[in-house]
Amino acid sequence: MNTFNYRQRLWWCFVLVCIAHLMNTPFACTQPRKPATATANAIQPTVHVVNFEQLQSYLQPQRDTLNIINFWATWCKPCVEELPYFQRLQREQPLLPTVIAVTFVSLDFKRALERTVRPFAAKRELHKHGGRVLLLDAGNPNAWIDRISKDWSGAIPATLGIAPTGKTLFKEASFTYDELKAFVQQLQTP
């Protein structure tokens, strides 16, 4: 009978060690896990959470600055695909006659800020050439979409351009780089 208890205990110890190994707990004889991404320990860029009233300050014409406000989300493939074009526009800004301020307005849920939006902005370097990143926490979109543009159905990507003169243009679709440059040029013409 003692032999049976010894075997039974040995079996349960083996099972527990296997479970601990599968769970990668400190009891397992494995190395500790490394962070999932390289940006896990890096300083994350500033992403301001704003309500619609706070966003309105970005929607005003600014002297000597052409504002481009891009509405996007991390889960929106066309949005993500066009982000490099906005960054390229910022990078090539010294070659342009007007200062361009790009504001990326994420429409992700606020709860995704730390887990998704901030790491995404860091990985994509959305701040690198002066871009601002906001996360809009404005409740029901039907209450504010028409205040951005009467032409906006709510689909993304969507971009609002505001010239220093107050002239505005709106596009509810993704851009190629050439289309984005044409959009900027159209804003610059009186």
Phi, psi and omega in degrees: 000322176300325178296319179297315178296321179296314179295319180296316178295317178300317179299313181293324175297317178299315179298315180295320177295320178296316179296316179299320178296316180294326180276352180057047177274169179299341180286341180282154181269063181227166176286150176296151181290145175270159177302149184295327181227161179292335182275357183300323180259356182280160176288127182275145180291160179287126172234111181275132173271124182231152171266180184295322180299320178291324179296328183302332178294334177278346184265007181264145175299142178238138181301130177064016180225132175264119182267130173242118180246115183253122177264126188208178173208153182294334182271358183263106184301312178299327178297311183296322181293330182270348182306319179299334179290322177292321179293321178296319178302317178294318182296322182271006184307321180301340180275351183261152182285342184241144174289133180243127176250118179258128176240120178266115181254106180283136176255018174295161175292149181302325181294346179270001185304302185285322185280328188235304190294309182297314176297324179297313180299323179291313182297319181275355179054047182296337180272349193307317183250034176093006179293144175254141180239125178238152171244118183275118177244080190242017177071220185296115181300331180297341180279340185231347183302314180296338178283340173280307178200137176294340181273356186270123177277344183111352179288153175234154006287154177216143184224134176245129176248136181230116179278160177302334180283350183100352178296135179236150173227147180225140176223127178251076179182168179278157181254151157268172180295318180296322177294322179294318177297320178295323177299315179295315180297322178295324177293328184281340180277137183293000000 
